[in-house]
């Protein structure tokens, strides 16, 4: 199968959408698809370099600029990217086009209504947008849902929310595929007896990620130690004064290379997913959830529908999103029972094998074959 994977941003990109795209492109190639990656070039190198894997022979790069020519080179837009991509599509017709950017999907379908486009939905954009932009985004979302050859929902929660928001925009084909993980080899034995001293959070420090709630919860956990990975310098400085010295020892570390993050996770006993019930948290299928599982960590997680889709009630310690007291109680309860934490971590490591990038790529290719067969 020939797939055109269109990503109108520079790659490599150290954000979740860039990481997911790199892994999925690599996994699709590993599964036998011929992938053309349309992307914006970056001075940081090949789009897949951060993965640390051999570059697939069946991957072709299509670097397209989103910047306008001189004298407007300081400006960029999706429209510039679309114009170049349409020229490519006039020369070559792939079996399917895969897009996760709403505006790009809408522009392509508007220009080529018969384009065999698969859209990957990660959120309800109109629900979280400023009032001035909601009507336009709602029109875009409805048009893409109805016009795409197929829609991949990152979670059942986002599928339900989009269908509730746009009941008349019924996708012709649909599936739910959660995020994935590059399952690491087993790490060294964790220090489960001291699991209260080996607790970790990895990810961005955005407000909806719940990092402020985690720091507040740490104040209620004297004798514990919590490491937070992934903050920008300004975010780290903002959080430092909020750390209560009478509570848990809190270490704030900057964004690290993926292999260093995984090394921290393989040493950690308990990992935390402190998302609030706001913004994209309501729909997200967090990359870090699956990385935590793959590293064999026990889990303390916000009680959100999209997380419940993956984990059974006994596979995590759950807390009320946005409630530092509930979060502290869940952390303390799990840390107080090292044997239960160890068993949970071992079970989650086994569960992670169902959510590898390879498994996700095979599921996506099966879905695409159904679409091709139905055309």
C-alpha positions in Angstrom: 0.0 0.0 0.0 1.2 3.5 -0.9 0.5 6.0 1.9 1.1 9.7 1.8 1.6 10.8 5.4 1.2 14.6 5.5 2.5 16.6 8.5 2.7 20.4 7.9 5.3 21.1 10.6 9.0 20.8 10.9 10.2 17.3 11.8 11.8 16.1 14.0 9.5 17.7 16.6 10.1 17.0 20.3 6.4 17.3 21.1 3.9 14.5 21.5 2.4 14.9 18.0 5.9 14.9 16.4 7.0 11.8 18.4 3.9 9.9 17.5 4.2 10.8 13.9 7.8 9.6 13.7 7.0 6.3 15.4 4.0 5.7 13.2 5.8 6.4 10.0 8.6 4.0 11.1 6.1 1.3 12.2 4.0 1.6 9.0 7.2 1.1 6.9 8.2 -1.9 9.2 4.7 -3.4 8.5 5.4 -3.3 4.7 3.7 -0.1 3.6 5.4 2.3 1.2 5.2 5.7 3.0 5.9 9.2 1.5 6.3 11.6 4.4 5.3 15.2 3.4 6.7 17.5 6.1 8.5 20.7 6.7 12.3 20.3 6.8 14.2 21.0 10.0 17.8 21.9 10.7 17.7 19.2 13.4 18.1 16.4 10.8 16.1 13.5 9.4 12.5 13.3 10.7 13.2 9.9 12.2 16.6 10.5 13.7 15.4 10.8 17.3 14.1 7.3 17.2 17.6 5.8 17.1 16.5 3.3 14.4 17.7 2.4 11.0 15.9 4.4 8.4 13.4 2.3 6.4 14.2 1.7 2.7 10.5 2.0 1.9 10.3 5.6 3.3 10.4 8.6 0.9 10.7 12.1 2.2 8.8 15.0 0.6 10.1 18.1 2.2 7.7 21.0 1.6 8.1 24.5 2.8 5.3 26.3 4.5 7.1 29.7 4.1 6.2 32.1 1.3 8.8 33.2 -1.2 10.8 36.4 -1.0 10.0 39.0 0.2 7.4 37.3 2.4 9.7 34.5 3.6 9.2 35.4 7.3 5.6 34.3 7.0 4.3 30.8 6.8 0.9 29.1 6.5 -0.9 25.8 6.0 -2.1 27.2 2.7 1.5 27.4 1.3 2.1 23.7 2.4 -1.3 22.7 0.8 -0.5 24.4 -2.5 2.8 22.3 -2.8 1.1 19.1 -1.7 -1.6 19.5 -4.3 1.0 19.8 -7.0 2.5 16.6 -5.8 -0.9 14.9 -5.8 -1.5 16.0 -9.4 1.7 14.1 -10.3 1.2 11.0 -8.1 -1.9 9.5 -6.6 -1.3 7.5 -3.4 -3.7 4.7 -2.2 -4.5 6.8 0.9 -3.5 10.1 2.4 -3.2 10.2 6.2 -3.6 13.5 8.1 -3.9 14.4 11.8 -4.0 18.3 11.3 -7.6 19.5 11.0 -7.0 22.5 8.9 -4.8 20.5 6.5 -7.5 17.8 6.2 -10.2 20.4 5.5 -8.1 22.2 2.9 -7.2 19.0 1.0 -10.8 17.8 1.0 -12.0 21.2 -0.1 -9.6 21.1 -3.1 -10.0 17.4 -3.9 -13.4 16.1 -2.6 -12.6 12.7 -4.0 -9.3 12.4 -2.2 -9.0 9.1 -0.3 -8.1 10.8 3.0 -7.9 9.2 6.5 -8.2 11.8 9.3 -6.8 11.0 12.8 -8.9 12.9 15.4 -7.2 13.8 18.7 -9.7 16.3 20.2 -12.8 18.4 19.6 -11.1 21.6 18.5 -14.3 23.7 18.6 -14.9 22.8 22.3 -11.7 24.3 23.6 -11.2 27.2 21.1 -11.8 30.9 21.9 -15.4 32.0 21.3 -14.3 33.9 18.2 -13.0 30.8 16.5 -15.5 28.1 17.5 -18.0 28.5 14.6 -15.2 28.2 12.0 -13.6 25.2 13.7 -17.0 23.5 14.1 -17.6 23.9 10.4 -14.1 22.4 9.6 -14.6 19.5 11.9 -18.0 18.6 10.6 -16.7 18.8 7.0 -13.8 16.6 7.7 -15.7 14.0 9.6 -18.3 13.7 6.8 -15.8 14.0 3.9 -13.0 11.8 4.9 -12.8 8.3 3.6 -12.2 7.1 7.2 -11.6 8.6 10.6 -9.2 7.2 13.3 -10.1 8.3 16.8 -7.3 8.4 19.3 -9.8 7.3 22.0 -13.4 6.2 22.4 -13.9 9.4 24.4 -13.0 11.6 21.5 -15.2 9.5 19.2 -18.2 10.0 21.5 -17.5 13.7 21.9 -17.2 14.4 18.2 -20.3 12.4 17.4 -22.3 14.2 20.1 -21.0 17.6 18.7 -21.7 16.7 15.0 -24.5 14.0 14.9 -25.1 14.6 11.2 -21.4 14.3 10.2 -21.2 10.5 10.1 -17.8 9.1 9.0 -17.9 6.6 6.2 -15.5 4.4 8.1 -14.2 4.6 11.7 -11.9 3.0 14.2 -10.4 3.7 17.6 -6.6 3.3 17.9 -4.9 4.4 21.1 -1.3 5.7 21.2 1.6 3.3 21.4 4.9 2.5 22.9 8.3 1.3 21.7 8.5 -1.5 24.2 12.0 -1.4 25.8 13.9 -4.6 26.9 13.4 -5.4 30.6 15.4 -3.1 32.8 17.2 -3.7 36.1 15.2 -4.9 39.1 13.4 -2.0 40.7 13.8 -1.1 44.4 10.2 -1.9 45.3 10.9 -1.9 49.0 11.7 1.8 48.7 9.0 2.6 46.1 8.0 5.7 48.0 11.4 7.2 47.1 11.1 6.2 43.4 8.1 8.1 42.1 8.2 9.9 38.7 6.2 12.1 36.4 7.4 12.6 32.8 5.9 15.1 30.3 5.2 18.7 29.7 4.4 21.1 32.6 1.3 22.6 30.9 -1.6 23.5 33.3 -3.9 20.8 32.0 -1.3 18.2 32.6 -1.8 18.7 36.3 1.8 19.3 37.4 0.7 22.1 39.8 -1.6 19.6 41.4 1.2 17.1 41.7 3.5 19.6 43.4 0.6 20.5 45.8 0.1 16.8 46.6 3.8 16.4 47.3 3.3 18.8 50.3 1.2 16.1 51.9 3.8 13.3 51.4 6.7 13.7 53.8 9.3 11.0 53.5 8.5 10.4 49.8 10.6 11.5 46.8 9.1 12.6 43.4 11.0 13.4 40.2 9.3 15.5 37.5 10.9 15.3 34.1 10.2 17.6 31.1 9.9 21.2 32.2 11.1 24.2 30.4 13.4 26.6 32.3 10.7 29.1 33.0 8.2 26.4 34.2 10.8 25.0 36.5 11.5 28.4 38.1 7.8 29.0 38.5 7.3 25.7 40.4 10.3 25.9 42.6 8.7 28.3 45.1 5.6 26.1 45.4 7.6 23.1 46.7 6.9 22.7 50.5 10.1 21.6 52.2 8.0 19.8 54.9 6.6 17.5 52.2 8.1 15.1 49.7 11.5 15.8 48.2 10.7 17.1 44.7 13.3 17.1 41.9 12.5 19.2 38.9 14.4 18.2 35.7 14.3 19.7 32.2 13.3 18.0 29.0 15.5 15.0 28.3 16.3 12.8 25.3 13.9 9.9 25.0 16.5 7.3 26.0 17.3 9.2 29.2 13.6 9.5 30.0 13.1 5.8 29.6 16.2 5.1 31.8 14.5 7.2 34.6 11.2 5.3 34.0 12.9 1.9 34.2 14.4 2.8 37.5 11.1 4.3 38.9 8.6 2.2 40.8 5.5 4.4 40.6 4.6 6.7 37.7 2.0 9.5 37.9 -0.5 10.7 35.3 -1.9 13.8 37.0 -4.0 15.2 34.1 -6.9 17.5 34.9 -10.4 17.0 33.4 -10.1 19.9 31.1 -9.0 20.7 27.5 -7.6 17.7 25.6 -7.3 15.7 28.8 -10.9 14.6 28.3 -9.9 12.9 25.1 -6.2 12.2 25.2 -4.5 8.8 24.9 -1.2 9.9 26.5 2.1 8.6 25.1 3.4 8.6 28.7 0.7 6.2 29.9 2.1 3.6 27.5 5.7 4.4 28.3 5.0 4.0 32.0 3.4 0.7 31.3 6.3 -0.5 29.1 8.8 0.5 31.8 6.9 -1.7 34.3 5.9 1.1 36.6 2.9 0.9 38.9 0.4 3.7 38.1 -1.3 6.5 39.9 -3.6 8.2 37.4 -6.4 10.7 37.1 -9.8 9.0 36.7 -10.6 10.0 33.1 -12.7 8.1 30.6 -9.9 7.8 28.0 -7.7 6.2 30.6 -10.4 3.8 31.7 -10.6 2.5 28.1 -7.1 1.1 28.6 -6.8 0.2 32.2 -9.1 -2.1 34.4 -10.1 -0.8 37.8 -7.4 -2.8 39.6 -4.6 -1.8 37.2 -4.0 1.6 38.7 -4.5 3.7 41.8 -7.1 6.3 40.7 -7.7 9.8 42.0 -10.1 12.6 41.3 -8.7 14.9 38.6 -7.7 18.4 39.8 -7.8 17.3 43.5 -4.3 17.4 45.1 -5.6 15.7 48.3 -7.1 12.8 46.3 -3.8 12.6 44.3 -1.7 12.5 47.5 -3.9 9.8 49.0 -3.5 7.6 45.9 0.3 8.0 45.9 0.6 7.3 49.6 -1.7 4.3 49.4 0.2 2.6 46.6 3.6 3.5 48.0 2.6 1.9 51.3 2.1 -1.5 49.7 5.3 -2.3 47.7 4.2 -5.9 46.9 1.0 -4.6 45.3 2.9 -2.0 43.4 5.4 -4.6 42.1 2.6 -6.9 40.9 0.8 -4.0 39.3 4.0 -2.9 37.5 4.6 -6.4 36.2 1.0 -6.8 34.9 1.2 -3.4 33.2 4.4 -4.4 31.5 2.6 -7.4 30.0 -0.4 -5.2 29.0 1.9 -2.8 27.2 2.8 -5.5 24.6 -0.7 -4.9 23.1 0.0 -1.3 22.5 3.2 -1.2 20.6 3.7 1.0 17.6 3.9 -2.1 15.5 0.5 -3.3 16.7 -1.0 0.1 16.1 0.5 0.3 12.6 -1.0 -3.2 11.8 -4.4 -2.0 13.0 -4.2 1.1 10.9 -3.2 -0.8 7.8 -6.1 -3.3 8.4 -8.5 -0.3 8.6 -7.0 1.2 5.4 -7.4 -2.0 3.5 -11.1 -2.1 4.5 -11.5 1.5 3.2 -9.8 0.5 -0.1 -12.0 -2.6 -0.4 -15.1 -0.5 0.1 -14.3 2.1 -2.5 
